[in-house]
């Protein structure tokens, strides 16, 4: 495949450069319409996609593999829209890299990628239910929690330090009258999950 016909590098990136990490937005399709999402901004140069308008799976995987080889990429960040709407691309693409991170909104089943390359899920939540659902839609926090509760136990056995909290302010999140909101104790436990078995 001649990448020059399919990929244009800009912003100081060069065809002969070595880039150990890469991210790919494999779809603009999503299961949500979050208020902060770049896909739904008026100034986004990308159009909302339909499956018919996306690069076919085989071609996309071939482009990703060619970029890996040309630039020495060993770490991949899989993004979207919702990348798990293109489950086959993720399943075929993850083994191409030593390390992978899959950013998902957690509203659809996560894929057990089996033993092999190191992969991590990052499940996006914006806070406890009342904060998250104001941004992502009513009931989304509970949908994400149900997705995580259905995961096989082997995917929940996290290494020490693999769970992160990203508070908006120092200290624990606060609800009405300064009390911790419902489910605040569960929030940090769902952000990073292994996608592969050890």
Beta strands, then each sheet from edge to edge (+ up, - down):
strand 1: 21-25
strand 2: 75-79
strand 3: 99-104
strand 4: 118-123
strand 5: 192-194
sheet 1: 1+ 2+ 3+ 4+ 5-
end
